[in-house]
Amino acid sequence: MSKPSLFALLWSEEHHHYELHISGQFHAHFGQKDESLWQSWLHKQTSLISFSFQGRAGRLRVVKEARLRGGEYWYAYSTHGRKARKRYLGQIDRLSFTHLEEVALGIAVTKTPPPSSQEPLLAVPNASRARRNGSHIPLLETRLTPPRFSSAFIAREHLQKALDAVQEYRLLLLSAPAGSGKTRLLSAWAAHAPNAIAWLSLDASDNDPARFWTSIIRALRRSSANLANVGSIAQAMLQAPQPPAFSTILTTLINDFVALPREAVLILDDYHVINDQAIHESLLFFVDALPDNLHLVLSSRIDPELPLPRWRVRGQMTEVRDHDLRLTREETATFLGQIMGLALSDTDMGTLFQRTGGWIAGLQLAALSLRKQKDHSAFVQTLSGSHRYLLDYMQQEILADLPLALHDFLLQTAILSRLSASLCQAVTDAPTLRVSQEMLETVERANLFLIPLDDDRQWYRFHDLFREGLLARLRATHPTLISRLHIRAARWYEGQGETREAIVHALAASDFPYAALLMERVVEEVWLHGESQTLYRWIMELPDPVVRDHAHLVLNAALYLLNTAASTVEAQRTSVRAQVEQIAMRVENVFRQHGNATQPSEEASFLKSRLRLLREWSVSLEAIMAGDVKRLRLSTQNMPTVDSEDEVIWQLIPLSNHFILHYIFLREGGVLVPRLLEMKQRASQEGNHYAIIKVTQWLALAAFEAGLLRQAYQECLAAQILLQHIKGYAILAGYFSACQGDVLYQWNRLSEGIALQQRIIQEAAAWQKIDVEITGDLCLAEHTLAERDLVSAHQALQKAEHLIQQEHLDALFATQFTAVRVRYWLATGDIAAASEWATRVVFHPENWDPNRKREFLMLVRVYCAQHQYARAVETLERFRVHFDRPGDFLATSAFLAIAAVALQHEGKYEQSRVVLARLLLMTEPEGFIRVYLEEGEPMRRMLEEFIETATLTGSLAEETLQEISFPYISTLLAAFEGEKNRLALSESARTGRSTQGAMNEKHPASSGLIEPLTPREQEVLQLLAEGASNQSIANRLVISLTTAKKHVSSLLVKLAAENRTHAVARARELSLL
């Protein structure tokens, strides 16, 4: 536990200044304008290494630390429970009051700010009162239901029928200017539609593809119980830090509808707010692929950027337009007389109809104005001009006669896209919640274009056209008030935990420092939810001075943005890289313009190092996608050193390059295990979920390649437990399952492995993870070959080949597929096919490709199958240097197993014995079994001979023999017995003969047991036949190791067996297996 700091800087709420305490005693105070005095004091304290800071935003422990590359820098620590968070501060000149408050706010573990009597930084007007009154509901929910319009409106049956026609088309476009009644019409139709209706009211924040489609999935799920689980996989894909291409995500979403019996209609209201080209392109893909039971309605002020002519020609869309929505003369008379309660002469009504052209919003505004006019005819005659003119004129007429309090309420709340009593209270600074609620009710009763968004009348919104007019009037009459109103809204949202909404209002207020502080709190969260484009837009709105002061935030955002490019298609990668370079250039230009005047040279050097790291990683990603090892090596070498004190997310950049280089290209990922373990510990300490999961994924794969089977298996289990508790990473589960399957194969737990591989394939197909699906098919082929299920193996191979060719993934899977296919030929006895392949394949030691190790080993196996053992031995010796290397335990062990058998056949018994001894010493600690079984009967005989000749003098040193575990050899021999049993099962299945009968012919049933086996002993016996060790039996049956040993001992006694191998043989004699 760290000692308390001798020095403490504390904010005094009572006196509104900072107080410096030394050894618990007051020493001095500093006002907010006394930065120079504070800096002067700091510079005089040459021996100062730490101090405590308790500001308005939170508390920190500020510590000076030395960097590896030289120089001393200050860091901030914040502890909550057992978790500590660390942030870089910079050199001593950066320890300003403002910067300390910013960092305290950015890493605060609680979102509830301390009370303050000042507005400037943290005050949240009435936020706590809002929570107590229970008025806070998730904002998105109000966008997922049609607005609740008054039922008092004219019936427009012909338009209802036009909307009914959507069931015959993929798309219905409702395109008309503002105020035409689009939303009202759709809301009325949706209330009586026979199909499930999914509704989404769009706004400007939806200009992020991930947010857009996530909202659509939520709308679909909310529409019907039948759709409650639709899009679950697509949503997880969208919220992944590295989401797949949108075509993949949307294909998954669309596939969820194919089997659904009921039709559904998706309504997207206000689509004109969408200007993101990626969303237009993804919606185009979606419409083109829509199944027959899903239809789309787009409501927009303008025609969207979609191929409407093509869909018209193909008969795939229908339309309702402006002229369809305008009221007829008869409808106008009904609306004005019955709905608005006006008694107009036929002439005045006709004139009003002519002047407005049946435009609903214009008629409603005119009616509101006419209620206050004594001479209706004179007023009607004054109306002329465009819709915009009519709107401005009539809105001015309406607002002019309102009570001042109501007038101000309308203008001030016009900055809000959604309104509640609590939010309005905060923005207007009303004395009580009731006052705001009464205002909202008054506005609704007065028909002033306020639309309820829920049945409880808690949330509302203004009609867009009316709100636009109010905003224009607010800008004209009270321009200086707008910023203050947005700040109040931002603080209210911040208090509710709606940080993203708070950022929108902070940016609208041009309070960019405050917006940057809020961004620092959610930058990682926004990225983890896949909303990288939202992040980009936020950063680009920040002016240069804020970019300079928050350069770490800006570069972190660029890093997160580039991270999304790692798994996207080429077009998206190019776009993201351009955006990242744009951000980097902004940071670079800001520091170039200001030079050293505002930043210490060390700080500028640090940021320059991060820029260089970011750019080199961008180059690396392209090299990886192109398979350019030379370029990847060069880029990795050019990367600047990353200090261990830096944030883990930055430390992952060079580590990811090293992992891909060693694991994928050099096939020696095992050498990275120590480094990955260290990085996992750092990531855990920092609490960064992305870093923890990513490093665990690399660690599991590296541990498996290093032959650390138990560690690889445990890392996979731990990761899958973590994946269940955090969102956004389910897409990675398949990789961990695949690694588990590889471990099970090495342990010869084939039935478990086959079940797991089948599940992996099914889930990968659902997730559209083609690489995982192909890997699962190839692994399933290997598992089923080991079980001698040649039909299933052939089917898995065919499917893998089809996917590889279909997706053009030959470069990625060619060598692995070839190795499994040759194994299949050998298993089926098709030596001719294997031999023909062997004549075509060529390997050169000087041009060695590590990725072809498995293919090379299969070539040697073909030589052995051809009885060309001398050629096999000679080939192995020529390439030994490439296999006898650290980092690829699996290839080394397989190499040694084949070499031992080939040397034995060549009559080089002593050499074979030495190689086998080395193999046993290597594989025993982790319980490898399959590496022996794959060499078949020759390996079984060698193991038996090894035990029989263990005491004979020979080439093995005494100490080597003492290190070898002979119980392990017995376990291997028992596994061979199990393999023999599987062969018998396979043969009986092929001939149609009863396996039990066949075995009874050889070994008549005997009742020679001392006493019957218990059910648990029968389970243990079955595991013994599979070659399981005592520890494995304990793990599989969830019993202690001691209990497992007792069961094995009891079996030996009851079967009158000398050892485990003998016990299995006796059990077969007695037809117990």
N, C-alpha and C positions, 0 to 999 in steps of 0.2 A: 504494500500500500504506500503510495507516494506521500511525502510529507507536505503539510500545508505551506503555501508560499509565504515568504517573509513580507512581501509587498502585495497590496491589494488595491485595485482601482474600482470604486463602487459608485453607482449612480444613485443620487439622492432624489427621490420623487418629491420630497417636501421642498427642497431648495432648488431643484432643477439644475444641478451641476454634479460633476464627478468629484468624489472625495478620495484622496490618496491616504491609505493607512499603512504604517510601517510597524511591524510587530504588534498589530492590534490597536495602535494608537493613531489618532488623526494627525496628519502631517501637513496637508495642503488641499486646496480645492481648485477645480478648473471648470470654467464655464464652457459652453459649446463653442465659443469664439476664441478660447484660449489654447488652441492647438499648438501654437508656437511655444508657449510656456511648458506645455506637456512634453513636446519634443526636446526642448532644451534640458528638461530634467532627465529624460531618458538617455540622452547622449552623455550626460555627466556620470551616469551609473555604469562605469566600465566593467564592473564585476557582476552586473545584473544578468542572471540566467533564466529567471522565470518570475511571473507575477500572476495573481488571480484577477480576473475581470468579471464584474457583475454589472451588466448594463440593462437597458430597458428591454432588449430583445432576448436576453438569456445570459448564462454564465459560461466562462471559458477558463481554462488554465493555459497561459501563454508561455511557451518554452523556447529557448534558443538552442539550436542544434547545429552541429557541424555537418556539412555535406561531403560526400566522398570525393567530389571533384574540386573541393576547396571552398572556403568561404563559410560564413555563419548566417543562418536564416532562422526566422521565427515561425513557429507552428502553433496552431490552436488545437486544444483537446477538449472534448466534451464527453462526459460519461453519464450513461443512464443504465442503472442496474449493473450488469456485467459487461455491457457493450461500450466500447470507447470509439469515438469518431475523431478523425484527425483531418485538419485542413491546413494547407500552406498559406502563410501570411506574407512572407517576403522579408526584406531587410528592415532595419529599425525605422526607417523613414515611412514605412507603410503602416506603422502602428498608430494610425489616427483613430480618433473616437468613431468617426463614420465607418471606417473599415472594420474595426472591432465589432461594432454593432451589426454590420452586414453579415459578417462571418457567424456571429452568435445566432442571428436569425436563420441563416442558411443551414446550420447543422443542428438547430434546436430539435429536440426529440418530441416536443409537444407543440401542437398547432394553436393552443390557446394562449394568447399573449397576456402579459401581465397588465394590470389596470394602469391607465394613464389618463391624466387630465388634459393632455395635449393631443391634437389630431395628427401632427406631422408624420409620425412614423408608424405607430402601432394601434392607435385608437380605432375601435370597431364600434361605431354608434349603435346601441341597442341590440347588438348581436346576441348577447346572453339572454336578453328579454325575449328575443325571437325564439331561441331554443326552448325557453321555459314555456312559451305559449304553444309549442308544438307545431308551428306553422311551416317548418322546413320539411320539404319533401324533395326527393331527387329531381333535379331540373329536367333531366331527359324524359322522365315519365310524362311530363306535360306535353312533350312533343310527339308522343306515341299514341295519342288519342285525338279524334277529330274535335275541333273547338265546339263548345256548347252554345249554338246560336238559339235565339228565341224562336219558338215554333210559329210565331205570328209572321207569316210571310206568304206570298202568293204561291199557289201550286203551279209548277211548271212541268207538267207530265211529259211533254215532248222531249225535254232535256233529260228527265229521268230515264226515258226509254233509250235515248242516245247513249247514256252511260251504261245501260244494261248490255249494250252491244259489245262491250269490252270482252265479254266471254267468248266472242267469235274471233278475237284478234289477240296478238301478242301485246300490242301497245295501243293505248288511247292517249292522245295528246290534247290537253285542254290549254289552249294558248290564247291569251287575251290580256289587254292592259290592266293595270292596277284599278281596283274598284269595280271590276266587272262582275263580281259575285262568284268567282271560281271556288274559293274555299267554302262558302256557304252552300253552294250547289253540291259539292263533293261530300260535305258533312251530312247534308240531308239524305243524299243517296246512300251513303255508307250506313246510316242508321237503319235502313230497311233492306239492304242488299242480302240476298240469300246465301252468298258465299262468305268465307272468312275474309275479313278486311284488315290488312296491315297498314297502318297509317304512320307517316313520318313527316313532320313539319321541319323543313330544312332551314338552316341559317348559315351565316358566313363562316362560322367555326367548323362547318362540315366540309370545308375545302381541304381536307386531308383524306386520302383514299382509305386509310385504315379506319379512321373515325366514321367516315361515310358508310362503309360496309358493315362495320360493327353496329351502327345505329339501325341499319336495315335489318340485320339479323335479330336484333332485340324487338323491332317492330313486328317481324314475322312471328316470333315466338309468342308475343303477347296477344296475337290476333285470335288464336284458337288453341284448345287443349291438344288437338292433333299435331300442332306445330310447336309444342312446348320444347322439344329437344332438337328442332331443326337447326342446322348450321353450327352445331357444337364444335365440330372439328374445324370448320372454316373460321369460326371466331377465334379459336386457339391459334390458328395459323396467323390471323391478322394481328394478334397481340404478341406474337413472338418478336424478339429483338432483331432476328434476321428472317423475316417472313419470306415465303416462296413467291413466285410470280403470281399476279392476280388471276391469270388464266387458270392456274392450278387451284387457287382458293375458290374461285367462282364455280369451277367444275365440281368441286366437292360440295358446295352449297346447292347447286342445281341437282346433283345426284340424290340429295336428300328428299327431293320432291317427287322423283319418278315413281316411287312406290306408294305415295300417299293417295287415298281414294277421293278426297274432297278437293274441290277447286279453291283457289285463293287469289285475291287481288291485292297487289301492293300499290299504295298511293304515295307518291312523293310530291308533297306540296311545296310551292315556291322554289322550283328547280332553277329558276333564273339566278339564284344567289351562287350557284356553283360555277366557278370559272377555272377549276383545275383540269388541265387537259388529260391527266392520267385517269381522273374519274370519268370523264366523257368516254375515253377509250375502253375502260373497264365496263361501263354501262352498255356500250355497243356490243361487247362480247357477251354480256349477260342477256341482252334482248335477243341476239341471234341464236342463243342456246336455250332459251326458255322452253321448259316442257309444256305440254298441252294443258296442264292443270294449274299453271301460274300465269297471271296476267299483270301487266304494269300500266299504271296511270301516272302520267307526268303532267303537273300543273305548273304553268310558267307564264311570265309576262311576255317573254320573247321565245322564239323558236330555238330549241337547244341545238348545240353543235353535234348533231347526230345525222346519219344518212336517211333523213325522212323521205326523200324521193324514191330511194331504193325500196324502202318498206311499203310505200304507197303502191308502187308498181307491182310488188309481190303480193299485195293484198294482206299485209301483216299488221296494218295499223288503221285506226279510224280517228277522226278529229272532231273536236268541238271548239269553235273559234269565236272571236269577238262578236260578229254579227249574230251568231246563235244565242249569245248571252244577253244581248240588249233587249230591254223590255219592249213589247209592242205597245201601240197606243192604248189598247184595251187593258193590258197589264199595268201600264203606267197609271191609268185611272183607278184601277183597283188598289195599287200600291199607295197612291197619295190619299185616296179616300178612306179605305178600310184599315190599312196598316199604320199610316202616319196621321190619320184623323184630320185631314184638311178638307174643307169644303170650298173647292175651286170651281169657277165657271168652266164650261166646256171649252170656251175660247182660251182662258188662261191655262187650262190643263194642256190643250193642244200646243200652245206656244211653248210651255215648259218642256213638253215632249220633244218639240222640234229643236229647241235650244240645247238640250242635253243629249239628244239622239238616243234616248232610252238607256243612258249610262246610269247604272244603279247608284253608284256612289254620289254622282252629281245630283240625282233626284233626292237622295236622302239628305244631303247637305242643304239643298234648296228647301226641302220641307222643314228642316230645323230652323232655317232662317225665316221662312214664311210665317212660322208660328208667332214670331215677334213683330211682324209687319201688319200695320193697319190696312194699308192699301196693297192687296196682293197683286193686282194688275200692274201697278206702277213698278213693283219690284221685279215681276217676271219680265217686263219689257226692258229692264236694265241689263238682264243677263245676256252676254254674248262672248264670243272669243273661244279660245282653246279650253280643253279640259283642265289644263294646269292653271289657266287664268280663273276659270270658274271655281276650282278648288280653293285657290288662295283667297279669292274674293269672299266666298261664302264662309270659309273657315274664319276669316277676320270678322265677319258679321256675327258668327256664333260666339266666338271668344269674347267679343267686345262687351256683351251684356252679362257675362258670367260673374258671380261673386269673386272678389279678388283672391280669396283663399283657394277656391276651386280652380280659378284661372292659373294661379301659380303652381298648384298641384299638377295640373295637366302638363304645363311646360317643363317642370323639373323632372317628372317621371318619364318624359318622352325619351330620355337617354337609355331606358331599360327595354330590352327585348321581351322580357317576362316580368310581371309585376305580382307581388304579394304584399299584404299589409305590412309585414315586418320589414321587407326590403324598402318599401315606400317610406316607412317611418324613418329608416336610416338615411335615405337620400334626401328627403325633405326636412329632416331634423324635427319631425312632429313630436309633440310632447308625449303622446301615448299611442299605443298600438290601435286602440279603438278609434282614434281620430282618423288614422289612415284607412282603416276598414270602412268607416262611414263614407269617406271620400270615394273609395272604389265603388261602393254601392250606389252613391249618388250619380257618379259618372255612368254606371250601367243603366240606371233607371232613366237617365236623360238621353239614352240612345246615342251617346257620344263615342260610338265605334270602339267600345271596350268589349272584348270577346272572352268569356270564361273558358278556362282550359280544363276544369275538372268539375265534377258534380257538387263538390263542397264549396265552390266559389272561393278557393284559397289562392289560385293562380289565374292570372289574366294576361292578355296581351292587347295592345291597340291594333286596330286595322293598320296595315303597313302604310297605306296612303295617308291616313289621318296622322299617323306618327311622323311621317316625313314632313308634313306641313307644320306640326308642332315643333319639330327640330329646327326647321327653317326659321320659324318665328323666334325660337329661343336664341339662335345664333344672331339674329338681327337685333334683338332687344337686350339680351343679357349674355354677351359673348364671354365675359370673364367668369361667369358662374359655372360654365359647362365643365371646366376642369375640376372644380370643387365637387360637383355632383358626381362625376365619374370616380373621384377618389373615395367619396363616401360609399359608393356602390362597391368599389374594390375592397374596401375594408370590411364591409358586411359579408361579401362572399368569402373573404379570407377567414373571417370568424366562423363561417359555416363549414370550413374545410374545402370549399370549392375554389381551390387556388387557380385553376385555369381560367375560370370566369373572372376572378380578381385580376389576373394578368391582362385580360382583354380590356377591362376598364382602366387599369393603370396606364396601358399604352394609349388608350383613347384620351386620357387626361394629359398625355405627354409627360407623365411622371416616370421617366425612363429609369432612374436609379431604383425607385420602388419596384417597378416591373422587373428589373434585373434581379433584385433580391428575391422576389417571388419565383422567378424562373429557376434560381439556384436550388430552391426547395423541391421542384418537381421535374427538373430536367431529365433525371434518370427514369422517373416514373413514366413520363410522356414517351420517352424512347422505348421503354419496355412494353408499352402498349401499342407499339408499332406506328405512332403518330410522328414520324420523323419530319414530315413536311410542315406540320404545325410548329415544330421546333425551329426549323429553318426560317419560317416567316417571322417568328418572334425575334430571332437573333438579328435578322436583316432590318428590323424596324428600329433597333437601338442606334442612337447617334454615336459619332466617333468618340466623344469624351466618355460616354458610358462603356463603349467597347474597350477603351483604354483602362478604365477603372475595374472592369469585370472581364479582363482578357482570359482569365482561367475558365470562367463560365462559357465564354464564346468558343474557346478551343475544345472544351469538353463537349459542347454541342456538336462541333465539327467532327469530333472523334466518334460520337454516337451515330451521327449521320453516316459516316463512312462505314461504320460497322454493319449497317443495313445492306450495304452493297455486296457483302461477302457471299450472299446466296441468291442474288437476283439475276434476272436475264440481262443480256449485254446492254440493251437500250437503257434500262433503268440504271445500270451501273455507270454508264457514261454520264447520265444526267446527275446522279448523286455525286460523282467525282467532280463535276463542274461546280456544283453547289459548294462542296467542301473547299475547293480551290478559291471560290469567291469569298468565303468566310476567311480563309487563311490570308488572302491578299488584303482584306480589310484590316486585320490585326497588324499585318506587316506594314501597311501604309500609315496606320495610326502611330506606330512607334517610330517609323522613319521620319514622319513630320515633326514629332515632338522631341526626337533625339533623347539626349540624356537630361534634358531640363526637368522633366517631370517624373522620370523613372531612373533608378540606379542602374548602372551598366550591368551589374550582376543579374538584376531582375530581367532586363531586356535580353540578356544572354540566355537566361532560363527559358523565356518564352520563344526565343528564336530556336532553341533546341527542340522544343515541342513542335514548332511548325515544321522543322526538318523531319522529325520523327513521323509526323502526320503524312507528309508528302512521300516519304520513303515507303510507308505502309501502303499508300495508294498504289505506288509502283509495284509493290510486292503482290497485292491482290490480283493485278493484271497478269503478273508473271505466273502466279499459281493457276489461274484460269487457263493460261496458255500452256501449262506444263513446262515452263522454261526454267529449269533448275539453275542454270548459270546466272540468269538475271535475278532469280530469287536469292541466290548466295550473295551476289554483289549488293543488292538492296539491303539485305540483312547486315552485311559488313558496314555499309554506309550509315546505318542507323546510329544516332548518338546514344551514349550510355544513359540508362534510366536508373536513377537512384532508388534504393530500396525504400526510401521515405516517401517517394511519390505515390500517388493514388494507384491502387491495384489495376484499374482499368487501363492506365497508361503502361504499366509493367507488362500487361498481357500482349502488347503489340510485338515486341521482340520475341517473347515466349511463343506466341502463335506461329511466327515464322520458323523458329527452331523446331517446333513440334511438326509442322507440315514438312519441313525439309528432312528431318530425321525419320519420321514415322511413314510418311507417304512416299517420299522419293528415294531415301537411302535405306529404308526398311531396317532401321536400328533404333526405334523409338524407345527401347528399354533403357538406354543410357540416360534418358531424361527423367526417370522416376524420382531421384533425390530432389532435383530442381522443382518438379511438379508438386511434390509433397510440401516443400517449403512455401511455394506460392499458394497452395491450398490453405495452409495455415494463415498466411497473411490475408487472404480473401475472407476467411472466416472471422478474423479479428476485425476487419473493416465492415463486415456484414453485407458485402456486395453479393447479392444473389446470383447475378449474371456471372461474375467472376468465379464464384464457388462452383456453379454447375458446369461452366465451360472447362475449368481446370480439372474438375472431377471426371469429366468425359475424357479429356486427354490422359489423365492419370490411369483410368481404367484400361484404356487401350494400350498405353505404354507398359503398364504392369503385366498385362497379358502377354505382350511381345517379349517382356523380360522373363517370362516363365513364372511370374508371381501369381498363380492362379487364385489363391485364396484372397489376396488383396484385391485383385481385379473384380472378383465376385462380390466382395463386401462393398467396394466402391460403387458398383452398379446398384446394389440393394439400397445403400444409403442415398444415392442420387434419386432413385425412384420414389423413396419416401418423401424426400424434399420436393420433388416435382408435384406430388399430390397436394402440397400445402401452399404453393405459390402459383400465380397465374402467368401465362405467357410462355411456358417452357415445355408443355406437353408434347410439342413437336419433336423434342429431343429424346423422348422415352424410348423410341425404337432403337436408337443407337446403343443405349445401355442394355436393352434386352438382347440385341444381337451379340454383344460382348459376353453376356451371361451364357448364351447358347454355345459360344465357342469354348467357354470354360467347361460346360457340361459335357461337351464332346470329348475333351481331353480326359475328363474323369470317367468316361464311358457310361455316363448316365443318359443313355440314348433315348429311352421313352420320354423322359422329361424334356430332353433337348428337342425331340420331334414335336411335342405339344407346344413348346415355346416358339419354335420356328414357324409353325402353322399360325400361331397368334400374331407373330411379328409380321408375316406376309399379309394377313388380313387387315391389320391396323395400318400397315404401310400403304396398302392399296387405298384405304379410306382417306389417309392423309396425303395421298398423291406423292409419297416419298419414294420415287422410283429407285433411287440408289439403295435404300433400305430394303425394298421389296426384292430387288435382284439379289442382294446379299443373302436375304432370307431364303430365296429359292435355291441358291447354290449351297448354302449350309444344310438345307433340308435334303438336298440330293446326297450330300456326304453322310448325313445321319442315316438316311434310309439305305444307302449302300452298305453301311456298317451293319444294319439290321438284315441285310440281304433281301430287302424289299426292292427288287430291281424295277418293277413297274412304276412305283412311286418315284424312284430316283430318276427314271427316264422322263416322267411327266414334269418333274421339277426342273430338269435340265432344259427341256423343250421350252417351258415357259420363260426361264431366264434368258435363253437365246433369243426368243421373240422380243422380249422387252429391250434387250441390249441393242438389237437391230432397229427396233422401232424408235428408240430414243437416241440413236447414234452415240452410244456409250462404249464403243469398242475399245477406245484408248484406255478407259477406266477399268473395264472388266475383262478384257481379252485374255490376259494371262491366267486369271483366277478361273475363268470359265474353261479354258483349255485344260488346266490341271484336273479339274473335276471330271471333264468329259473323258480324258484318258484313263482316269481311275475307273470310270464306268465301263470303258472297253475292257480293261483288265479284269474287272469283276465279272463281266459276262462272258469272259473267255474269248473275246474278239481280238486276238493277238494280231491278226492281219491289219485291222484298222489302226491299232496302236503302233505297229511296226511301220506302216506306211507314213504315219505322222512323224515318227522318229527319223525317217530318212529326209524329211523336209526341214526339220528344225535345226537351227545352228546357234551355237554359243561360242563366244570368244572371251578368254580370260582378260584380255587387254581392253575389250569394249564391253565390260560387264554391266548389265542392268540389274540392280538389286530387286526390282519389282518382278523379275522372272525367276525368283528362287524356287517357287513351287513348281513351275513348269520344268525347271531343270531337274528337280528331284524326281518328277514323273518320268523324264527321259531315262534316268538311271534305273527306275523300276521296270521300264520296258526292256532295257538290256537284260535285267535279271530274269524277266519273264521269258526272254528269248534264250536264256541260259548262257548269255555272253558275260559271264562274271568277270573275266579278265578286263574286258572293255569297261565294265561298270567300275571296277576298282581304279583303273587308269584314269577314267573321267573324273571320278571323285577326287583323286589325288591332285589333278590339274587345277581343280576349282576349290580346293580345300581352304585356301586363304580367304575366299569370299564368304565362307560359312563359319569358320572358326573365329568369329568376331563378337565383341560384346554388343548387347542391344537387341539381338534377335535370337532369343533362346529357342523359340519354336523351330526356326530353320536349322539351328545348330543341332538340336536333339534329333530332328528327323534325319538330318545328314548322318549323324553317328549311328542311328538305328539301321539305315540302309547300308552304311559302310560295314557294320559288324556282320550283317548277313552276307554281303558280297565277299568279304574277306574269308568268312567261314567256308563258303562254297569254293573259293579258290585254294583252299587248303592252308591258308595262313592263319592257323588256329590261335597262335599266341597273340598276333596283332588283333585278331577279332576279339579275343578275350579282354585285351587291354581297352579296346574301344567300348566294349559292352560294360566293363567296370566303370569307365568314366561316365557313360550314359546313366547307369544306375545311381551313381553318386549325384548326378545333376538332377534327376527327375524324382527321386524318392521324397525329398522334403515337401514337394507340392502335390504328390500323389498322381503323377502322370500315368495313364494306362493305355490310351489309344495309340500312342507313338509305338508301343510294342505290338499291339494287336494288328496294326496295319501291315506288319511284316509277316504275319501269318505263321504257319507251322514251323518254318525254319527258326524263327525267333523263339517259339515255345521250346523246341528241342535245345536250343542254345542255353536258355534259362535253366532247364533241368540239368543239363551237363555242367553248368556253372556251379550249381549247388553240389552236385555229386563230386566234382573235382576241386571243391573249395580248399581242401586241406593239402592238395598236391602242390609240390613246388612248381614254380613256373615263372612267368614274366611279371606277375603281380606281387608287389611288395606286401609284407605282412601287415603294415599299417593301413594299406589300401583295403585289404580284406576285412580288417577290423572295422573300417568305416562303412562298409557296405551292409545294408539292412537285408538280412536274409528273410525276415518276415515279409518285407516288401516284395521280394521275389516270389514268395508263396502267394501273396495277394495277386501278383501278375499271372501266375500259373492258374489260380482259381478263375481269373477273368478269362483266360483262354478256354477253360472248361465251359464258362458261360457262353463264350463265342461259339463253341462247338454245339452247344444246345440250340443256339439260334439257327445254326446251319441245319440242324435236324428239323426244326420247326419249318424252316423255309422249304426243305426237301419234301416234307410231308404235305405242305400246302400245295406244292407243285404236282405231286403224284396223287393227291386226294386221299392218301392213307392216314389213318389216325396216328398221331404222334405218340400218344400214350400206348397204343397197341404195338407200334413199332418198337418202342423202348421195352415194353413188357416181353416181346419176343426175345430180346437180348438179355433182359434182366427180369426174370419172373418175380412177381410181387412177393415180398417177404415180410413177415411179421416179426422180424428179428430185432425190434427195438426194445431196449430195456424198459422204457415207458413211453407213451405217446407224447408227441411234441405239442406244446401249447400254441395257441394262435400267434402269440408274439414270437415264439421260437421259429414258427413257420415263416414269419416275415423276415426274421434275421437270416434264416437259411436262404431265402430267395436273394437277399442282398449279398450274401457270401458267394452265391453262384454268379453274381454280376461282377465279383471282384472287389467289393467294397471293403475298405479298411474299417477298423473299430471306430475311429473318429467319424468316418463317413456314415456308418450305421447309426451312431449316436445322433448325428445331425439330421439324417433322413427321418428317423423315428421320433425325434425330439425327446431323447432320453439322455442321461448322463453317460460319460465315457465308461465309468465304473460299471453301470448297469449293462451297457453293451458288451463289455468284456465278460460279465457273468453269464449272459445269454449264450455267447460264443462258447464258453467253457462247458456250459450245460449241454449244448449241441454235441460237442466233441465226446462227452461222456455217453449220451444217449445213442449216438451213432457208432460208438466204439471206434472212433477215428483218432489217428495220431496227430493230425494237423488239419488246417482249414481245407487244403486241397483234397486230402483224403476224405474229409467230411462231405464235401460236395460230391465226390465220386460215390461214396456210400449212399448218399441220399438218392442219387440216380439209380443205383442198383435196387433200392427199395421203392422206386417209382414215386418218390416224394417230390421230385422236380420234373 
